[in-house]
Amino acid sequence: METTLVPHWFYAADISNLIHMLADMLGRLISHNDLIPLTPSTLTHFHSRAPPNITLPDYLRRIVKYTSVEKACLLTLLIYIDRVCERQPQFTISSLTVHRFLITAITVSAKALCDSYCTNSHYAKVGGISLRELNSLELEFLRLIDWRLAATGPVLQQYYVNLIKQHPSYTRVIESENETNNITADDSNDAKPKSVEPKPTLKRRRSSTSGDDSSSQDEEEKEENAVEETDEDDLATDKHFQQLLEQDSIPYIA
């Protein structure tokens, strides 16, 4: 299978790749949730009578094309799904809810993250629903998510990393520490990947004890190394986005 390399940072990624990965992930989620029986108690304002004729990838491309949606807003869709489902476990993203959820989530995320955004009437037209319905869905969405609309750069980056890991056709590249420290908002979109993200290198102990003891030690060391690598990556990510906040313009905020 051919693998596509994507940038280290989410804001430098090609938006078409984000759409592809996002549509694939949502498609798998929908396939699972559509098997769950629908009952009157689980119906929401986001449910349609039947799945819309437009496919999910085409719907996402339509939204991006006609609303100039930011990459951060696309990733925030995943964050919103988690937050809503955390507060409302009975809510599911299915073929009956995904389209209304997406256009509503894009509407509120643009208002929360971007300095400029479209009017609700424009979002409604792009999403294929009435203005009155979008206004109603927006209020319902805000209630479901408890107005928790903001998302920090490091959180968006983590969702980006996890999204790539779930798609076998994409591999994230990694920058050296110097490249990360020197990156600027002006040239971030032109940054070229230098190397493919390496797999963790795990050191193994030699032991004269039984095979079971050796295996147990290996597993413990794997876990310790994984935790250390995760902590280091988190610290580097936090440092990177803190540096971006100190610049005149932030590359992932419109």
N, C-alpha and C positions, 0 to 999 in steps of 0.2 A: 504494500500500500504506500502510495506517495505521501510524503509528509511535508506540510507547509510550515515554514518557520515564521513565527510571529514575534514582535518586539517584546523586550523585557517588561516595559511599562505599558499599562493599559491605554494611556492617552496617546501613545505613538502607534497603536494598532490600526490596521485598515478596518474601517467600519463594516465593510462587506464581510470580512472574516468574523467579526463580532456577531453580525446578523446570522451567519451560517451556524456558528457554535451555539448561539442562543436558541435558534429555531430547533436545532437538533436536540438540545437538552430539554426544551419545553415539549417537543414531540414525544420524547420518551416518557416524560412525566404524565402527559395526557393519555398515552396508551395505557399506562398503569391505572390512572384515576378513572378512566372511562369504564373500567371493569367494576367499579364500586357502584352498587345500586343507588339510584336517586330516590329520595323520599321527600315528602312535603316539608319535613323539618329541616332539610338541608338546602332547600331552594333559597336563592338570594336574588337581589336586583341584577346581578351580573349574569344570571342564566338566560339564555335565549331559548326559543321554542325548538330550534333545530340548529345544527352547526352551520355557520355562514358558508357561502360558496367559495370564498377566497381562501387559499391555503395560508397557513401560518407564516411561512417564509415570505410569500408575496405580500401579506398584510404588514409584516415588519418592514419590508423594503418600501412599501407605499408610505408608511409613517415617516421613515427616515427621509425619503425623497421630498415629501411635501411639507415637512415641519422642521427640516434641518436639525434634527435631534442630535444632541451631543452624545459622545461615547459614554460619558459618565451616567447619563440618563438610561441608556440601555442596560448597563450593569446594575443600576439601581432597581431595575425591574426584578432582578433575582433577590435583592435585599428586601424589597417590599413583599415578595411572595413569602419569604421566611418570616417576616414580622407579622404579616396578617395571619398566617397559619399558626404562629406561636400563640397569638391571642384568640384566634378562632379556629380550633382544630378541625371543626366540621367543614370548613371551607376548603374546596379543592379546585385546582386549575384543571379544567377538563375542556373537551371540544365545545362545550356549551358556555363556558365562562371565560375562556382565554382571550377572545377578541375584545370584549368589553373591558376586561381587566387591564389589558395592555394599553388601550387608548386612554383609559382613565389614569393609569399609573404614569404614562408619559406626560399627560397634562399636569399632574401635580408635581412630578419630579422636575420638570422644566421650570416651574414656578419656584421650587425650593432651591435648585442648584444653579440656575442661570440668571444673568442680569436681563436678558431679553428672551421673550417667548411669544408664542402665537396667542390669539384670542380663543376663547372656548368655542366660539362659532366655527372657527377654522379647524380646530381639533375635531369637532363633531363631524364636520363635512368630510375630513380625511378618514375618520374612523367609520363612517357610514351609519351614524346614528343622529338623532335630532339633538339640538342644543338643549332642549328641556331635559332629555334623557341623560346627557352628559353631565349637566349641572346636578342632577339627582344622584348619579353615580359618583360624582366627585365628593359630595357630602357623605355618602355611604362609605366610600373608600377612606376618608379621613377619620370617620368613626371607627372603622375596622382596625386601622393602623394606629389609632390613638395619636394622630398628628405627628408621628415620628417619621419625618420626611427627610431629614438631613443624613448625609453619609460622608465620612471623612475619606481622604485620599488613601490611607492605608487599608481601610475596609474595602473600598472599591478595588484596590490592587489584589487583595486576598481573594475576592470573588472572581476576578479575572484569572488568577493563577488556578483556582479550582475548576473554572470553566474549561480551561485548556487541558487540564489533567483528565477531564471526563471525555475528551474528544480525541480519538486515536490519530486523526489526520493532521493534528497541529502539535508543534513543539515550540515551547518558549525559549528564546535565547537569553543568555545572561551577560550582563555587563561587568567589567572589572570594577573594583571599588573606586579607582581613580576616575573612570568614565562616569560612574554614578555621581561622584562628588562634583564633577565639572560640568554636568549637563545643565543647560539653561532652557528657559521657556522659549526662547527664540528659535533654537535649533533642535528641540526635542522631537519634532515630527520628522526631521531629516536624519535622525540618528540611525546609524547602520549597526545591525547586530554583529558582534564579534565572535561569539562562540555559542555552541548549543549548550543549554543548561545541563550540567553533568549530573549523573546519578550519584547519590551519597556514597562515599567510600567508607566502608565499615571495617575497622580493624578487628581481628579475631585473636583471642588468647589461645595459647596452647596449654593443655592440661594433661597431667598423667593420671587423672581420675577416670571414672567410668564415662562411657559415651553420653549417658544421660546428663551427668553433671556438666560436661563440656557443652552440650547442646543448650542447657539452661543458661550457662554463662554467656554463650553467644547471643541468645535471645535478649538477655538483660542488657548486654552491651549495645545491641542494635537499638533498643528502646532509648538508652541513654544518649547515643549518638544522634538519633532522630530528634530528640528533644533539644539538644544543644544546637543542631543545625537550624531547627525551626526558630529558636530564640534569636540566633544570630541574624537570620533572614528578616525577622520581625524588626529587630533593632535597625538594620540597614534601611528597611522600607520606611520606618518612622523618621529616620534621619533625612532621607531623600525628600519626603513630602514636607518636612519642616523647612528644608532649604527652599523648596518651591514657594512656600507661603511667604518667604521673606523677599521674593522678587516682585517686580512691578506688575507682572501679569502671571496668572496661573494657567498652564496649558490645558487643563481639563475643565475650566470654568469659562463659559461664553459671556 
